[in-house]
Amino acid sequence: MIFARYTVVPGPEHPEVNRVGETFVNCWLRVGSFAEAKRWAEKIFRDHHWKILELEEIWRIPRGYFHTKHDGRAYYEKALVDREVYVFYQSPKYPAYCVDFEAVPMRTKTRFPKGTHANVKYWVLTGKVSCTSDVYDDFWCKEAHVRKAIALGKKAVKGEKWRVTVVGEGRPVNFRSYPRDPLLTQYYEEAEGYGDCLSFWYDAGSSKNGP
């Protein structure tokens, strides 16, 4: 038995291309070689209009592995019968929202000279804004969700002892939103890991994750 994990996204002809984003697929394949496993899995993706981004891992499941492991055992046992099992873990097309602020340090921030201000970006995931199941249904088109994202951003800025002076532009984002900016990509990925992320750009133009 071979296990493989892929990262995929809907291709242009996929029926959920406007709703579904980055998707992780665990593949359980009762085949004889890695090449055969990849051929089977990748044919399934092509046939169902998924675009492959990455083969994250592929390995042969050792004999007796599930004598002590429980996660995935049901899929393993099903693949023993059906020869192939695919488990898709989908995310919304835009799982996060990024909002811009301008802010000034509170009086307790004495290390900053008078007149200092910062441009601030705040990234927040849908799950931190709402635990409802509509995250695939134009989540960020709903005014209530955007208001909550802004409120959480203001609270995060205040928690760092800064005061928001201007609420700027906000936009839904995903892992492909910053193709030429590795720093912003890093902040987005941090938000994916922790639920949100705050970054400050001070007057001098230097950037820092948190003041």
C-alpha positions as CSV (number, residue, x, y, z in Angstrom):
1,M,0.0,0.0,0.0
2,I,1.3,3.5,-0.9
3,F,0.3,6.7,0.7
4,A,0.6,10.0,-1.2
5,R,-0.5,13.6,-0.4
6,Y,-1.1,16.2,-3.1
7,T,-2.0,19.9,-3.1
8,V,-4.4,20.7,-5.8
9,V,-6.8,23.5,-6.8
10,P,-9.8,23.5,-9.1
11,G,-9.0,23.9,-12.8
12,P,-10.9,26.2,-15.1
13,E,-13.5,23.5,-15.9
14,H,-14.0,22.4,-12.3
15,P,-17.7,23.1,-11.2
16,E,-16.5,24.6,-8.0
17,V,-13.7,26.8,-9.4
18,N,-15.3,30.0,-8.0
19,R,-15.8,28.7,-4.5
20,V,-13.1,26.2,-3.7
21,G,-9.4,27.0,-3.3
22,E,-6.3,25.1,-2.1
23,T,-7.2,21.5,-1.4
24,F,-5.1,18.7,0.2
25,V,-5.7,15.2,-1.0
26,N,-4.6,12.1,0.9
27,C,-4.4,9.1,-1.4
28,W,-4.4,5.4,-0.4
29,L,-3.3,3.2,-3.3
30,R,-2.9,-0.6,-3.4
31,V,-0.4,-0.6,-6.2
32,G,3.1,-2.0,-6.7
33,S,5.2,1.1,-7.3
34,F,5.4,4.9,-6.7
35,A,5.2,5.5,-10.5
36,E,2.0,3.5,-10.6
37,A,0.6,5.3,-7.6
38,K,1.3,8.7,-9.2
39,R,-0.2,7.6,-12.5
40,W,-3.5,6.5,-10.8
41,A,-3.8,9.6,-8.6
42,E,-2.9,12.1,-11.3
43,K,-5.4,10.6,-13.7
44,I,-8.2,11.0,-11.1
45,F,-7.2,14.7,-10.7
46,R,-7.2,15.3,-14.5
47,D,-10.5,13.4,-15.0
48,H,-12.1,15.6,-12.4
49,H,-10.6,18.9,-13.5
50,W,-8.2,19.4,-10.6
51,K,-4.8,21.2,-11.2
52,I,-1.9,19.7,-9.3
53,L,0.3,22.2,-7.4
54,E,2.5,19.8,-5.6
55,L,3.1,16.2,-4.6
56,E,3.9,16.8,-0.9
57,E,4.9,13.3,0.1
58,I,4.7,9.7,-1.1
59,W,5.8,6.6,0.9
60,R,5.1,2.9,1.2
61,I,3.1,2.0,4.3
62,P,5.1,-0.6,6.3
63,R,3.5,-3.9,7.2
64,G,1.8,-3.7,10.6
65,Y,1.9,0.1,10.6
66,F,-1.8,0.3,11.7
67,H,-1.4,-2.1,14.6
68,T,-0.5,1.0,16.7
69,K,-1.8,3.8,14.4
70,H,-5.5,4.8,14.3
71,D,-5.5,7.9,12.1
72,G,-6.3,6.8,8.6
73,R,-6.9,3.1,9.4
74,A,-10.4,3.2,8.0
75,Y,-9.1,4.6,4.7
76,Y,-6.3,2.0,4.6
77,E,-8.7,-0.9,5.2
78,K,-11.1,0.5,2.5
79,A,-8.2,0.7,0.0
80,L,-7.3,-2.9,0.7
81,V,-10.7,-3.7,-0.8
82,D,-11.2,-0.9,-3.4
83,R,-7.5,-0.5,-4.3
84,E,-7.8,3.3,-4.2
85,V,-9.2,5.9,-1.8
86,Y,-9.0,9.7,-2.0
87,V,-9.8,12.0,0.8
88,F,-10.1,15.7,-0.1
89,Y,-9.6,18.5,2.5
90,Q,-10.9,21.7,0.8
91,S,-10.6,25.3,1.8
92,P,-12.5,28.3,0.5
93,K,-11.1,30.1,-2.5
94,Y,-10.4,33.1,-0.3
95,P,-9.8,31.8,3.3
96,A,-8.4,35.0,4.6
97,Y,-9.1,38.8,4.6
98,C,-6.4,41.4,4.7
99,V,-7.2,44.9,5.9
100,D,-4.9,48.0,6.0
101,F,-4.8,50.4,8.8
102,E,-2.8,53.6,9.7
103,A,-1.9,53.8,13.4
104,V,0.1,55.9,15.9
105,P,1.8,54.6,19.0
106,M,0.1,55.1,22.3
107,R,1.8,57.3,24.9
108,T,3.2,54.2,26.7
109,K,5.3,53.6,23.5
110,T,7.9,56.0,24.7
111,R,10.7,54.5,22.4
112,F,9.0,56.1,19.4
113,P,9.6,59.8,18.7
114,K,6.7,62.2,18.5
115,G,4.9,62.1,15.1
116,T,5.7,58.4,14.4
117,H,3.0,56.6,12.5
118,A,2.8,53.1,10.9
119,N,1.1,51.4,8.0
120,V,-0.4,48.2,9.4
121,K,-1.7,45.1,7.6
122,Y,-3.9,42.5,9.4
123,W,-4.7,39.1,8.0
124,V,-7.5,37.0,9.5
125,L,-8.9,33.6,8.5
126,T,-12.6,32.9,8.0
127,G,-12.6,30.5,11.0
128,K,-11.6,33.3,13.4
129,V,-14.4,35.5,12.1
130,S,-17.2,32.9,12.0
131,C,-17.6,29.2,12.6
132,T,-20.6,28.9,10.3
133,S,-20.6,26.6,7.3
134,D,-21.0,29.3,4.7
135,V,-17.2,29.9,4.2
136,Y,-17.6,28.6,0.7
137,D,-20.5,30.9,-0.1
138,D,-19.1,34.4,-0.9
139,F,-18.0,34.7,2.7
140,W,-16.2,38.0,2.4
141,C,-19.1,39.6,0.4
142,K,-21.1,39.6,3.6
143,E,-20.8,43.0,5.4
144,A,-21.0,41.4,8.9
145,H,-17.9,39.3,8.2
146,V,-15.9,42.3,6.9
147,R,-16.9,44.3,9.9
148,K,-15.8,41.5,12.2
149,A,-12.4,41.3,10.4
150,I,-11.9,45.1,10.9
151,A,-12.9,44.9,14.5
152,L,-10.5,42.1,15.2
153,G,-7.8,44.0,13.4
154,K,-8.4,47.1,15.5
155,K,-8.3,45.0,18.7
156,A,-5.0,43.4,17.6
157,V,-3.4,46.8,16.9
158,K,-4.6,48.1,20.3
159,G,-3.1,45.0,21.9
160,E,0.3,46.1,20.6
161,K,-0.2,49.6,22.2
162,W,-1.0,51.4,19.0
163,R,-4.1,53.4,18.1
164,V,-5.8,53.1,14.7
165,T,-6.3,56.5,13.0
166,V,-7.4,55.3,9.5
167,V,-9.1,52.1,8.4
168,G,-8.0,51.6,4.8
169,E,-8.8,49.1,2.1
170,G,-9.6,45.5,2.7
171,R,-9.6,42.5,0.4
172,P,-10.1,38.7,0.4
173,V,-6.9,36.9,-0.2
174,N,-5.5,33.4,-0.7
175,F,-2.1,31.7,-1.0
176,R,-1.6,33.0,-4.5
177,S,-2.4,36.7,-3.7
178,Y,1.3,37.8,-3.3
179,P,3.2,36.0,-6.1
180,R,6.1,38.5,-6.2
181,D,6.3,39.4,-2.5
182,P,7.7,36.7,-0.3
183,L,7.4,38.8,2.8
184,L,3.6,39.3,2.4
185,T,3.4,35.6,1.5
186,Q,5.1,34.8,4.8
187,Y,2.6,36.9,6.8
188,Y,-0.3,35.2,5.0
189,E,1.1,31.8,5.8
190,E,1.5,32.8,9.5
191,A,-2.1,33.8,9.5
192,E,-3.0,30.4,8.1
193,G,-1.1,28.8,10.9
194,Y,-2.3,30.9,13.8
195,G,-5.6,32.3,12.6
196,D,-4.4,35.9,12.1
197,C,-1.3,38.0,11.7
198,L,-0.4,41.6,12.2
199,S,2.5,43.5,10.5
200,F,3.8,47.1,10.9
201,W,5.7,49.3,8.5
202,Y,7.1,52.3,10.4
203,D,8.0,55.8,9.1
204,A,11.5,54.8,8.0
205,G,10.1,52.1,5.8
206,S,11.4,49.1,7.7
207,S,9.0,46.2,8.2
208,K,8.4,44.1,11.3
209,N,5.9,41.5,12.3
210,G,4.5,43.3,15.3
211,P,6.0,46.5,16.8
